[in-house]
Amino acid sequence: MAVITLTHHERLWLFRIRMKLTQHQRATALGVKVDRYRDWETGVTAKDIPRIYLNPKVHEMCRLRRRREGMTQQQLADAVGVSRLWVVKMERGEAPSGRLANYWSAR
């Protein structure tokens, strides 16, 4: 699977997911209101967005790709021919990600 270029709002989202924080917890840590943080993370605004630099892992790239496509975990599971639980585990890095990486590479 080719490395995808992350937007600044995707980097914020990915960092928060890696740290297992809620949007409220992350907003508090940055000293902003949760509404402002949510706008940054969803790409509504880029004004004063903090810069985070990180490289996504394969399972994170698969999760980002599904997010960009607007697919639910169930829709992806149906398309790949696996259970939703397997998709959940793969996106957390708890199961091998090869099948999903192959699926996204073919699209």
Secondary structure, DSSP 4 states (H G I P E B T S, - for coil): -PPPPPPHHHHHHHHHHHHT--HHHHHHHHTS-HHHHHHHHHTS--TTPPP------HHHHHHHHHHHHT--HHHHHHHHTS-HHHHHHHHTTSS--HHHHHHHHH-
